[in-house]
Amino acid sequence: MSARLDRVVCVALSAGILGLVTSPLLFVFSGMLFAFSPSFSLVTLPPLLLGVGYLLRRFVSRPREPRPRRPAALVFEALSFLAIGAFLFLISRVNLTVGLERLGIVCTLFLVAWAVCLPVVSLRRTALEQRVALLPKPVALASLVLTLAATSLIALEYLTAPAAFIG
């Protein structure tokens, strides 16, 4: 692949990862927390905000010279992604949504967050882009295409299907 195409793939994949990190904030900003009790917010928001903040700080910072990764940083990254995943799993139950509808909401907001993060990553080189560039090119391209295709199809199905009712 050419250097320009490599950069496009790295930028798009980095934006997708940042979209995954920031998509829970779209749930919060759209008011979906009001469908739950205040204690739900008190329990779920602190780990979510800590995880999102930590990952944004690590991923959006300027790239540095490659150095050995510290195990503690990788553990914190894993815990942050776990907090984000748990929040997405719990918040997608809003208004008694079921099955594909839950996944559709998550995929739709993920694609919106991906689109919002794309200009951020494309205008500024980030540490995340530097890490993504270390992936083998075919793996990066396949990850990008499969993720974009799967989430787009699920979001399209969610947006065009009639609402399902528990019955």
Wavefront OBJ file of the C-alpha trace (Angstrom):
o trace
v 0.000 0.000 0.000
v 1.102 3.535 -0.569
v 2.104 5.769 2.313
v -0.976 7.942 1.798
v -3.347 4.970 1.948
v -1.539 3.696 5.043
v -2.153 7.031 6.750
v -5.825 7.031 5.754
v -6.287 3.546 7.215
v -4.447 4.516 10.421
v -6.454 7.716 10.793
v -9.779 5.985 10.174
v -8.990 3.130 12.561
v -7.757 5.572 15.216
v -10.954 7.588 14.844
v -12.936 4.377 15.267
v -11.137 3.562 18.501
v -11.684 7.103 19.756
v -15.322 6.800 18.680
v -15.639 3.699 20.832
v -14.114 5.559 23.768
v -16.333 8.636 23.379
v -19.628 7.024 22.300
v -20.843 6.531 25.904
v -20.687 10.304 26.307
v -23.319 10.611 23.568
v -25.637 8.478 25.699
v -25.010 10.801 28.636
v -25.398 14.028 26.618
v -28.588 12.815 24.928
v -30.271 12.433 28.315
v -30.619 8.672 28.393
v -29.508 8.637 32.019
v -32.824 10.253 32.976
v -34.547 6.943 32.194
v -32.682 5.416 35.146
v -32.631 6.198 38.839
v -30.150 8.746 40.192
v -28.279 5.963 41.986
v -27.543 4.407 38.576
v -25.738 7.594 37.580
v -23.854 7.731 40.879
v -22.597 4.189 40.392
v -21.851 4.160 36.659
v -20.652 7.687 35.846
v -17.465 7.855 37.969
v -15.851 4.716 36.464
v -17.003 5.759 32.990
v -15.604 9.276 33.271
v -12.333 8.019 34.755
v -11.973 5.443 31.989
v -12.853 7.828 29.167
v -10.596 10.528 30.597
v -7.656 8.171 31.003
v -7.983 6.748 27.492
v -8.432 10.176 25.895
v -5.344 11.429 27.687
v -3.336 8.431 26.485
v -4.694 8.323 22.942
v -5.004 11.996 21.961
v -1.623 13.068 23.306
v 1.194 13.863 20.916
v 3.175 10.851 19.703
v 6.417 10.219 21.524
v 9.435 8.146 20.809
v 8.552 4.463 21.091
v 9.428 3.053 24.475
v 8.577 -0.152 26.270
v 5.001 -0.299 27.465
v 4.463 -0.356 31.173
v 2.256 -3.205 32.379
v 0.382 -0.857 34.723
v -0.633 1.386 31.813
v -1.953 -1.602 29.869
v -3.924 -2.780 32.917
v -5.460 0.702 33.293
v -6.342 0.718 29.587
v -8.027 -2.682 29.921
v -9.955 -1.545 33.008
v -11.016 1.620 31.202
v -12.332 -0.361 28.234
v -14.102 -2.701 30.672
v -15.813 0.289 32.338
v -16.881 1.632 28.932
v -18.202 -1.761 27.819
v -20.130 -2.261 31.063
v -21.665 1.203 30.758
v -22.710 0.587 27.143
v -24.208 -2.767 28.125
v -26.219 -1.242 30.966
v -27.290 2.019 29.301
v -28.483 0.284 26.136
v -31.339 -1.193 28.178
v -33.068 2.182 28.167
v -36.830 2.108 27.512
v -36.976 -1.693 27.542
v -35.149 -2.097 24.250
v -34.437 -5.666 23.240
v -31.922 -7.625 21.191
v -30.914 -6.016 17.938
v -32.502 -2.750 19.010
v -29.989 -2.441 21.878
v -27.099 -3.215 19.562
v -28.508 -0.818 16.970
v -28.539 2.099 19.407
v -24.943 1.416 20.404
v -23.784 1.033 16.777
v -25.578 4.186 15.658
v -24.046 6.327 18.378
v -20.665 4.658 17.789
v -20.775 5.681 14.119
v -21.726 9.234 15.075
v -18.824 9.376 17.537
v -16.526 7.878 14.882
v -17.524 10.616 12.429
v -16.949 13.314 15.065
v -13.502 11.926 15.956
v -12.358 11.612 12.339
v -11.455 15.313 11.864
v -9.711 15.401 15.245
v -7.425 12.514 14.334
v -6.885 13.594 10.746
v -5.828 17.134 11.657
v -3.412 16.152 14.402
v -1.081 13.200 14.759
v -1.827 11.317 17.956
v -0.220 8.646 20.096
v -3.078 6.329 19.134
v -2.318 6.750 15.445
v 1.309 5.920 16.179
v 0.228 2.715 17.935
v -2.192 1.769 15.159
v 0.573 2.281 12.593
v 2.494 -0.560 14.251
v -0.209 -3.051 13.240
v 0.404 -5.107 10.110
v -1.207 -3.228 7.219
v -3.567 -6.067 6.153
v -4.782 -6.467 9.749
v -5.421 -2.734 10.094
v -7.285 -2.581 6.777
v -9.365 -5.689 7.544
v -10.225 -4.355 11.012
v -11.316 -1.050 9.555
v -13.454 -2.555 6.780
v -15.084 -5.223 8.956
v -15.850 -2.849 11.811
v -17.254 -0.167 9.550
v -19.328 -2.651 7.532
v -20.745 -4.503 10.545
v -21.658 -1.404 12.530
v -23.121 0.316 9.477
v -25.325 -2.668 8.637
v -26.552 -3.006 12.219
v -27.220 0.748 12.483
v -29.041 0.716 9.142
v -31.198 -2.209 10.271
v -31.953 -0.414 13.532
v -32.848 2.862 11.844
v -35.097 1.308 9.193
v -36.852 -1.414 11.215
v -40.123 -0.726 13.005
v -39.872 -0.544 16.813
v -40.098 -3.904 18.519
v -42.305 -4.325 21.572
v -41.846 -6.833 24.336
v -44.809 -9.075 24.043
l 1 2 3 4 5 6 7 8 9 10 11 12 13 14 15 16 17 18 19 20 21 22 23 24 25 26 27 28 29 30 31 32 33 34 35 36 37 38 39 40 41 42 43 44 45 46 47 48 49 50 51 52 53 54 55 56 57 58 59 60 61 62 63 64 65 66 67 68 69 70 71 72 73 74 75 76 77 78 79 80 81 82 83 84 85 86 87 88 89 90 91 92 93 94 95 96 97 98 99 100 101 102 103 104 105 106 107 108 109 110 111 112 113 114 115 116 117 118 119 120 121 122 123 124 125 126 127 128 129 130 131 132 133 134 135 136 137 138 139 140 141 142 143 144 145 146 147 148 149 150 151 152 153 154 155 156 157 158 159 160 161 162 163 164 165 166 167
